[in-house]
Amino acid sequence: MNILKIFKKNSPKLYNNNFTIVSNNCWGGFIYKRFKLQYNSPFIGLFIFAPDYIYLLKNFNNIINNDIRPVQPQESRYYEQLKKYRILDKYPIGKLDDNVEIHFLHYKTFNEAKEKWDRRVKRINFQNLLIKYSDKDLSNDDLINEFDKLDFEYKIAFCAKEFPKLKSVIYVEKYKNKGYVENEWKYYDKYIDIISILNSMI
């Protein structure tokens, strides 16, 4: 689906209220809160580094139901990056397999994060998925191209760089000098009509 074809259609009301947002950061949570909907997704209050996220999406049906296991911060695949971010030891980390770490940024304990993850993963509506990406946390052009090729009908990639040939990319000009998009939950309405997108999925 070419997201730009349903850009700014100004749908007045959300009719699709049983969707699942898969996101590499907290963006989905803001959408559910905006519409006062239950979290039909485990991707709430967390982030995933871009290489792991693309791997997860490529193998989504095979590993999304895996038991999530704890990871000590010192054993993280992204130990050096966490030190650079100055968030090492600040939150729990889990993994679905050796290639996918889930960074539970807004949780105090792994047990809390796992309990909510396990509960919400059961709510995933595999027939009504919106897949969202943003070009942060070790993203690169190759990963963005891989995202665009994924076999999901409804997907959005917020990027600080233009990719004219990629149908899923939404160019967020505000961040062109920064080199990556951040805080897209504050500005997404300037670039997409989320109600039109969600309604088009049913």
DORO-586172 format. One record per residue (C-alpha): x negated, y negated, z; residue number from 1; residue in one letter. Coordinates in nm, 2 decimals. Example, Ala and Ser with C-alpha at 12.3 -4.5 7.8 and 13.67 -1.06 7.14 Angstrom:
! DORO-586172
+--------+--------+--------+-----+---+
:   east :  north :     up :   k : r :
+--------+--------+--------+-----+---+
:  -1.23 :   0.45 :   0.78 :   1 : A :
:  -1.37 :   0.11 :   0.71 :   2 : S :
+--------+--------+--------+-----+---+
! end
This chain:
! DORO-586172
+--------+--------+--------+-----+---+
:   east :  north :     up :   k : r :
+--------+--------+--------+-----+---+
:   0.00 :   0.00 :   0.00 :   1 : M :
:  -0.13 :  -0.34 :  -0.10 :   2 : N :
:  -0.07 :  -0.55 :   0.22 :   3 : I :
:  -0.10 :  -0.87 :   0.02 :   4 : L :
:   0.22 :  -0.78 :  -0.17 :   5 : K :
:   0.42 :  -0.81 :   0.15 :   6 : I :
:   0.23 :  -1.12 :   0.28 :   7 : F :
:   0.44 :  -1.40 :   0.42 :   8 : K :
:   0.79 :  -1.28 :   0.33 :   9 : K :
:   0.93 :  -1.42 :   0.65 :  10 : N :
:   1.14 :  -1.13 :   0.76 :  11 : S :
:   1.35 :  -1.28 :   1.05 :  12 : P :
:   1.39 :  -0.96 :   1.25 :  13 : K :
:   1.20 :  -0.65 :   1.33 :  14 : L :
:   1.39 :  -0.33 :   1.24 :  15 : Y :
:   1.11 :  -0.08 :   1.27 :  16 : N :
:   1.07 :  -0.02 :   1.65 :  17 : N :
:   0.92 :   0.32 :   1.65 :  18 : N :
:   0.58 :   0.26 :   1.49 :  19 : F :
:   0.24 :   0.36 :   1.60 :  20 : T :
:  -0.05 :   0.12 :   1.57 :  21 : I :
:  -0.40 :   0.28 :   1.55 :  22 : V :
:  -0.66 :   0.01 :   1.62 :  23 : S :
:  -1.03 :  -0.02 :   1.69 :  24 : N :
:  -0.95 :  -0.28 :   1.97 :  25 : N :
:  -0.67 :  -0.43 :   2.17 :  26 : C :
:  -0.48 :  -0.58 :   1.88 :  27 : W :
:  -0.21 :  -0.32 :   1.88 :  28 : G :
:  -0.13 :  -0.39 :   2.25 :  29 : G :
:  -0.05 :  -0.75 :   2.16 :  30 : F :
:   0.19 :  -0.64 :   1.89 :  31 : I :
:   0.38 :  -0.41 :   2.12 :  32 : Y :
:   0.40 :  -0.69 :   2.39 :  33 : K :
:   0.51 :  -0.94 :   2.13 :  34 : R :
:   0.82 :  -0.73 :   2.05 :  35 : F :
:   0.86 :  -0.60 :   2.40 :  36 : K :
:   0.82 :  -0.24 :   2.28 :  37 : L :
:   0.69 :   0.07 :   2.46 :  38 : Q :
:   0.33 :   0.16 :   2.38 :  39 : Y :
:   0.37 :   0.43 :   2.11 :  40 : N :
:   0.00 :   0.45 :   2.08 :  41 : S :
:  -0.30 :   0.54 :   2.30 :  42 : P :
:  -0.51 :   0.27 :   2.14 :  43 : F :
:  -0.43 :   0.01 :   2.41 :  44 : I :
:  -0.68 :  -0.18 :   2.63 :  45 : G :
:  -0.99 :  -0.03 :   2.46 :  46 : L :
:  -1.23 :  -0.06 :   2.17 :  47 : F :
:  -1.41 :   0.18 :   1.94 :  48 : I :
:  -1.74 :   0.12 :   1.76 :  49 : F :
:  -1.69 :   0.10 :   1.39 :  50 : A :
:  -1.88 :   0.42 :   1.29 :  51 : P :
:  -1.69 :   0.62 :   1.54 :  52 : D :
:  -1.36 :   0.47 :   1.44 :  53 : Y :
:  -1.40 :   0.55 :   1.07 :  54 : I :
:  -1.50 :   0.91 :   1.17 :  55 : Y :
:  -1.19 :   0.93 :   1.38 :  56 : L :
:  -0.97 :   0.81 :   1.10 :  57 : L :
:  -1.12 :   1.05 :   0.85 :  58 : K :
:  -1.05 :   1.34 :   1.09 :  59 : N :
:  -0.74 :   1.19 :   1.26 :  60 : F :
:  -0.51 :   1.49 :   1.26 :  61 : N :
:  -0.78 :   1.73 :   1.36 :  62 : N :
:  -0.92 :   1.55 :   1.67 :  63 : I :
:  -0.66 :   1.30 :   1.80 :  64 : I :
:  -0.52 :   1.57 :   2.03 :  65 : N :
:  -0.85 :   1.68 :   2.16 :  66 : N :
:  -0.90 :   1.66 :   2.54 :  67 : D :
:  -1.08 :   1.34 :   2.62 :  68 : I :
:  -1.39 :   1.38 :   2.84 :  69 : R :
:  -1.58 :   1.13 :   3.05 :  70 : P :
:  -1.91 :   0.99 :   2.93 :  71 : V :
:  -2.17 :   0.83 :   3.16 :  72 : Q :
:  -2.27 :   0.49 :   3.04 :  73 : P :
:  -2.64 :   0.59 :   3.03 :  74 : Q :
:  -2.54 :   0.88 :   2.80 :  75 : E :
:  -2.34 :   0.67 :   2.56 :  76 : S :
:  -2.43 :   0.68 :   2.19 :  77 : R :
:  -2.42 :   0.30 :   2.21 :  78 : Y :
:  -2.62 :   0.25 :   2.53 :  79 : Y :
:  -2.85 :  -0.02 :   2.37 :  80 : E :
:  -2.55 :  -0.20 :   2.22 :  81 : Q :
:  -2.37 :  -0.20 :   2.56 :  82 : L :
:  -2.68 :  -0.35 :   2.72 :  83 : K :
:  -2.69 :  -0.62 :   2.45 :  84 : K :
:  -2.32 :  -0.69 :   2.51 :  85 : Y :
:  -2.39 :  -0.70 :   2.88 :  86 : R :
:  -2.10 :  -0.47 :   2.95 :  87 : I :
:  -2.30 :  -0.16 :   3.05 :  88 : L :
:  -2.13 :   0.01 :   3.36 :  89 : D :
:  -1.84 :  -0.23 :   3.34 :  90 : K :
:  -1.57 :   0.02 :   3.24 :  91 : Y :
:  -1.51 :   0.39 :   3.18 :  92 : P :
:  -1.60 :   0.57 :   2.86 :  93 : I :
:  -1.45 :   0.88 :   2.71 :  94 : G :
:  -1.51 :   1.09 :   2.40 :  95 : K :
:  -1.28 :   1.30 :   2.18 :  96 : L :
:  -1.58 :   1.48 :   2.03 :  97 : D :
:  -1.95 :   1.42 :   1.99 :  98 : D :
:  -1.88 :   1.16 :   1.72 :  99 : N :
:  -1.60 :   0.95 :   1.88 : 100 : V :
:  -1.64 :   0.75 :   2.19 : 101 : E :
:  -1.35 :   0.55 :   2.34 : 102 : I :
:  -1.45 :   0.25 :   2.54 : 103 : H :
:  -1.18 :   0.18 :   2.79 : 104 : F :
:  -1.26 :  -0.19 :   2.84 : 105 : L :
:  -0.95 :  -0.28 :   3.04 : 106 : H :
:  -0.94 :   0.02 :   3.28 : 107 : Y :
:  -1.10 :   0.06 :   3.62 : 108 : K :
:  -1.15 :   0.44 :   3.63 : 109 : T :
:  -1.17 :   0.72 :   3.38 : 110 : F :
:  -0.88 :   0.90 :   3.55 : 111 : N :
:  -0.66 :   0.60 :   3.49 : 112 : E :
:  -0.77 :   0.57 :   3.13 : 113 : A :
:  -0.72 :   0.94 :   3.06 : 114 : K :
:  -0.38 :   0.96 :   3.22 : 115 : E :
:  -0.25 :   0.67 :   3.01 : 116 : K :
:  -0.43 :   0.80 :   2.69 : 117 : W :
:  -0.28 :   1.15 :   2.74 : 118 : D :
:   0.07 :   1.01 :   2.80 : 119 : R :
:   0.06 :   0.78 :   2.50 : 120 : R :
:  -0.10 :   1.01 :   2.25 : 121 : V :
:   0.22 :   1.22 :   2.28 : 122 : K :
:   0.42 :   0.93 :   2.15 : 123 : R :
:   0.23 :   0.89 :   1.83 : 124 : I :
:   0.47 :   0.88 :   1.53 : 125 : N :
:   0.26 :   1.03 :   1.25 : 126 : F :
:   0.53 :   0.93 :   1.00 : 127 : Q :
:   0.52 :   0.57 :   1.09 : 128 : N :
:   0.15 :   0.46 :   1.12 : 129 : L :
:  -0.01 :   0.12 :   1.08 : 130 : L :
:  -0.39 :   0.15 :   1.08 : 131 : I :
:  -0.58 :  -0.16 :   1.17 : 132 : K :
:  -0.96 :  -0.23 :   1.14 : 133 : Y :
:  -1.17 :  -0.54 :   1.22 : 134 : S :
:  -1.53 :  -0.59 :   1.11 : 135 : D :
:  -1.69 :  -0.60 :   1.45 : 136 : K :
:  -1.89 :  -0.36 :   1.67 : 137 : D :
:  -2.14 :  -0.23 :   1.42 : 138 : L :
:  -1.91 :  -0.26 :   1.12 : 139 : S :
:  -2.07 :  -0.30 :   0.78 : 140 : N :
:  -1.97 :  -0.32 :   0.41 : 141 : D :
:  -2.00 :   0.05 :   0.36 : 142 : D :
:  -1.76 :   0.12 :   0.65 : 143 : L :
:  -1.51 :  -0.14 :   0.53 : 144 : I :
:  -1.52 :   0.03 :   0.18 : 145 : N :
:  -1.46 :   0.37 :   0.35 : 146 : E :
:  -1.17 :   0.23 :   0.54 : 147 : F :
:  -1.01 :   0.10 :   0.23 : 148 : D :
:  -1.03 :   0.45 :   0.07 : 149 : K :
:  -0.87 :   0.63 :   0.36 : 150 : L :
:  -0.55 :   0.82 :   0.29 : 151 : D :
:  -0.32 :   0.60 :   0.50 : 152 : F :
:  -0.04 :   0.41 :   0.32 : 153 : E :
:  -0.03 :   0.12 :   0.56 : 154 : Y :
:  -0.37 :  -0.02 :   0.67 : 155 : K :
:  -0.51 :  -0.36 :   0.74 : 156 : I :
:  -0.87 :  -0.47 :   0.77 : 157 : A :
:  -0.94 :  -0.81 :   0.92 : 158 : F :
:  -1.27 :  -0.93 :   0.78 : 159 : C :
:  -1.48 :  -1.25 :   0.79 : 160 : A :
:  -1.60 :  -1.18 :   0.44 : 161 : K :
:  -1.40 :  -1.16 :   0.12 : 162 : E :
:  -1.36 :  -0.82 :  -0.05 : 163 : F :
:  -1.15 :  -0.90 :  -0.36 : 164 : P :
:  -1.14 :  -0.54 :  -0.48 : 165 : K :
:  -1.02 :  -0.39 :  -0.16 : 166 : L :
:  -0.64 :  -0.39 :  -0.11 : 167 : K :
:  -0.64 :  -0.35 :   0.26 : 168 : S :
:  -0.87 :  -0.64 :   0.35 : 169 : V :
:  -0.73 :  -0.96 :   0.50 : 170 : I :
:  -0.99 :  -1.23 :   0.47 : 171 : Y :
:  -1.00 :  -1.44 :   0.80 : 172 : V :
:  -1.17 :  -1.75 :   0.68 : 173 : E :
:  -1.19 :  -1.89 :   1.03 : 174 : K :
:  -1.48 :  -1.65 :   1.11 : 175 : Y :
:  -1.67 :  -1.68 :   0.78 : 176 : K :
:  -1.97 :  -1.85 :   0.95 : 177 : N :
:  -1.96 :  -1.62 :   1.25 : 178 : K :
:  -1.99 :  -1.31 :   1.03 : 179 : G :
:  -1.73 :  -1.10 :   1.20 : 180 : Y :
:  -1.37 :  -1.14 :   1.32 : 181 : V :
:  -1.29 :  -1.16 :   1.69 : 182 : E :
:  -0.98 :  -1.24 :   1.88 : 183 : N :
:  -0.77 :  -1.16 :   1.58 : 184 : E :
:  -0.47 :  -1.12 :   1.81 : 185 : W :
:  -0.47 :  -1.50 :   1.85 : 186 : K :
:  -0.47 :  -1.58 :   1.48 : 187 : Y :
:  -0.32 :  -1.29 :   1.28 : 188 : Y :
:   0.01 :  -1.47 :   1.22 : 189 : D :
:  -0.18 :  -1.72 :   1.01 : 190 : K :
:  -0.29 :  -1.45 :   0.77 : 191 : Y :
:  -0.01 :  -1.18 :   0.77 : 192 : I :
:   0.36 :  -1.15 :   0.83 : 193 : D :
:   0.35 :  -0.86 :   1.07 : 194 : I :
:   0.73 :  -0.83 :   1.08 : 195 : I :
:   0.74 :  -0.78 :   0.70 : 196 : S :
:   0.46 :  -0.52 :   0.71 : 197 : I :
:   0.63 :  -0.32 :   0.99 : 198 : L :
:   0.97 :  -0.34 :   0.83 : 199 : N :
:   0.82 :  -0.22 :   0.50 : 200 : S :
:   0.71 :   0.10 :   0.67 : 201 : M :
:   1.07 :   0.24 :   0.70 : 202 : I :
+--------+--------+--------+-----+---+
! end
